[in-house]
Amino acid sequence: MAAALALRQSGARVTLLEQAPELTEVGAGLQISANGMAVLRALGVAGASSKAAQKSHGTILRDYRRGRVISTVEAPSAGSTYYYHRADLLDALVKAAVQAGVDIRLNARVTNVRKHPSDAEISMHDGTRIRAECVVAADGARSGIRPVLNGSEAARFTHQVAWRAIIPWAERSAAPMANLTMAPGRHVVTYPLRDQSLMNIVAIEERSDWTEEGWRLEGDVVDLRARFADFGGVTGDILARIEKVNIWALFLRPVAQKWQNGRVALLGDAAHPTLPFMAQGACLALEDAWILKRCFDEQSGVKRALEAYEAARQVRARRVVAAAAANARNFHLQGPARIAAQAALWLVGRRLAQRYNWVYDFDPTA
Ligand SMILES: Cc1cc2nc3c(=O)[nH]c(=O)nc-3n(C[C@H](O)[C@H](O)[C@H](O)COP(=O)(O)OP(=O)(O)OC[C@H]3O[C@@H](n4cnc5c(N)ncnc54)[C@H](O)[C@@H]3O)c2cc1C
């Protein structure tokens, strides 16, 4: 939606094809750091959704048993992260896109895209065909268009499972922060949403296999509590209050080798699915959207614009995806490595955010 809006603002005629019958998002939160916020501001939607966006004052790192504070990570120097309810952010983007004149078509499932010498042809599930000068496939981690450019690559189970829930919240803080609570093989992230009236919870655990059908299911709260039963303190209290939960198996493909073919380009998770352990998947997609628009503004012709887009994005996406994968190990350490890591975190303390300055300092709109 951000890419559609950005390209429309640059003067392109944009049609957005969405397979779903309506535009809804999962009931879950989303952290948007300074690099993503820069794009939302440039698109003119950050102000529109400022009531919904909760400014973060940093992250408290905790040990799981009693919730002991290991360290506090301040807001990055590049600017604050904001906590959004996904539905609120999508709503702001949709309103702006409709107002700008993006033609949004629902119940529109794309089944194939073919490149022709002077345009591309999109086949739809109902047999209709659409021709366009350029096709941007932002169809997510299970992208059906990615194989058109890269051949088929099976998604791999990462041995990580994410439980997600939102609960009502009444406690107010003058400086709301996220809690990141670490345990061997598991971690839990909590942060407030919608003016602190809700608490968002993401609980991650390592699993040897995934035998269920599909990637996303309704979860069993009793099972969740059993798997995180040894979490105490504030996080244990929050977990005990969950009444409804969803569960995601985290499957990944590597960052795509080929992002474009001169007519068709991949964007967002379709190009670079990532583990959520840097909270950067949607931020990277926002960056992609703005850089793609800029490439169209600066280059003449679709082919040159898409080549410039691919060249501008690949290295950064790979680096961020690798950092998120490293956090899967860092957050879940056991035994002596865990004790050493906690001591290091305590010593480094507030300066920890600086380690990731390269992620947040990048302003795609500059
Ligand atoms: C537990 C968890 C927590 C996360 N937390 C954060 C966070 O805090 N911050 C952050 O930045 N990121 C976070 N992410 C990552 C973020 O959710 C994704 O990176 C982001 O949603 C990717 O956006 P996208 O538009 O590329 O793909 P998607 O959001 O997957 O959207 C793809 C869209 O394409 C549509 N579609 C698919 N196939 C077709 C087709 N054939 N025809 C038509 N339409 C189609 C789908 O219906 C969907 O609407 C998290 C992810 C997880 C799993």
The ligand as a MOL file (V3000), in Angstrom:
LIG
                    3D

  0  0  0     0  0            999 V3000
M  V30 BEGIN CTAB
M  V30 COUNTS 53 58 0 0 0
M  V30 BEGIN ATOM
M  V30 1 C 5.6270 -12.0530 14.7920 0
M  V30 2 C 6.0030 -10.9680 13.8300 0
M  V30 3 C 6.2640 -9.6840 14.3160 0
M  V30 4 C 6.6720 -8.6750 13.4440 0
M  V30 5 N 6.9390 -7.4290 13.9430 0
M  V30 6 C 7.4010 -6.4520 13.1100 0
M  V30 7 C 7.7130 -5.1600 13.6360 0
M  V30 8 O 7.5300 -4.8730 14.8210 0
M  V30 9 N 8.1930 -4.2090 12.7690 0
M  V30 10 C 8.3900 -4.4820 11.4310 0
M  V30 11 O 8.8530 -3.5870 10.6970 0
M  V30 12 N 8.0680 -5.7030 10.9140 0
M  V30 13 C 7.5820 -6.6760 11.7170 0
M  V30 14 N 7.2480 -7.9070 11.2020 0
M  V30 15 C 7.4060 -8.1450 9.7470 0
M  V30 16 C 6.2450 -7.5690 8.9260 0
M  V30 17 O 5.0180 -8.0620 9.4060 0
M  V30 18 C 6.4100 -7.9620 7.4660 0
M  V30 19 O 7.7450 -7.7690 7.0630 0
M  V30 20 C 5.4960 -7.1070 6.5820 0
M  V30 21 O 4.1530 -7.3670 6.8590 0
M  V30 22 C 5.7670 -7.3810 5.0910 0
M  V30 23 O 4.9040 -6.6190 4.3220 0
M  V30 24 P 4.5990 -7.0120 2.8140 0
M  V30 25 O 3.6640 -5.9490 2.3190 0
M  V30 26 O 5.8700 -7.2420 2.0830 0
M  V30 27 O 3.8620 -8.4110 2.8650 0
M  V30 28 P 2.4780 -8.8330 3.5570 0
M  V30 29 O 2.2210 -7.9890 4.7490 0
M  V30 30 O 2.5540 -10.3070 3.7150 0
M  V30 31 O 1.3810 -8.4540 2.4700 0
M  V30 32 C 1.2510 -9.1780 1.2670 0
M  V30 33 C -0.1160 -8.8730 0.6740 0
M  V30 34 O -0.2080 -9.4570 -0.6300 0
M  V30 35 C -1.4520 -10.1140 -0.7580 0
M  V30 36 N -1.2660 -11.1830 -1.7530 0
M  V30 37 C -0.4850 -12.3030 -1.6400 0
M  V30 38 N -0.5470 -13.0420 -2.7610 0
M  V30 39 C -1.3790 -12.3810 -3.6070 0
M  V30 40 C -1.8350 -12.6480 -4.9360 0
M  V30 41 N -1.4430 -13.7340 -5.5960 0
M  V30 42 N -2.6840 -11.7610 -5.5100 0
M  V30 43 C -3.0950 -10.6400 -4.8400 0
M  V30 44 N -2.7040 -10.3530 -3.5880 0
M  V30 45 C -1.8430 -11.2050 -2.9790 0
M  V30 46 C -1.7490 -10.6330 0.6400 0
M  V30 47 O -3.1350 -10.9130 0.7910 0
M  V30 48 C -1.2700 -9.4500 1.4870 0
M  V30 49 O -2.2640 -8.4690 1.6430 0
M  V30 50 C 6.8120 -8.9430 12.0520 0
M  V30 51 C 6.5220 -10.2090 11.5560 0
M  V30 52 C 6.1160 -11.2210 12.4350 0
M  V30 53 C 5.8210 -12.5800 11.8720 0
M  V30 END ATOM
M  V30 BEGIN BOND
M  V30 1 1 1 2
M  V30 2 1 2 3
M  V30 3 2 2 52
M  V30 4 2 3 4
M  V30 5 1 4 5
M  V30 6 1 4 50
M  V30 7 2 5 6
M  V30 8 1 6 7
M  V30 9 1 6 13
M  V30 10 2 7 8
M  V30 11 1 7 9
M  V30 12 1 9 10
M  V30 13 2 10 11
M  V30 14 1 10 12
M  V30 15 2 12 13
M  V30 16 1 13 14
M  V30 17 1 14 15
M  V30 18 1 14 50
M  V30 19 1 15 16
M  V30 20 1 16 17
M  V30 21 1 16 18
M  V30 22 1 18 19
M  V30 23 1 18 20
M  V30 24 1 20 21
M  V30 25 1 20 22
M  V30 26 1 22 23
M  V30 27 1 23 24
M  V30 28 2 24 25
M  V30 29 1 24 26
M  V30 30 1 24 27
M  V30 31 1 27 28
M  V30 32 2 28 29
M  V30 33 1 28 30
M  V30 34 1 28 31
M  V30 35 1 31 32
M  V30 36 1 32 33
M  V30 37 1 33 34
M  V30 38 1 33 48
M  V30 39 1 34 35
M  V30 40 1 35 36
M  V30 41 1 35 46
M  V30 42 1 36 37
M  V30 43 1 36 45
M  V30 44 2 37 38
M  V30 45 1 38 39
M  V30 46 1 39 40
M  V30 47 2 39 45
M  V30 48 1 40 41
M  V30 49 2 40 42
M  V30 50 1 42 43
M  V30 51 2 43 44
M  V30 52 1 44 45
M  V30 53 1 46 47
M  V30 54 1 46 48
M  V30 55 1 48 49
M  V30 56 2 50 51
M  V30 57 1 51 52
M  V30 58 1 52 53
M  V30 END BOND
M  V30 END CTAB
M  END
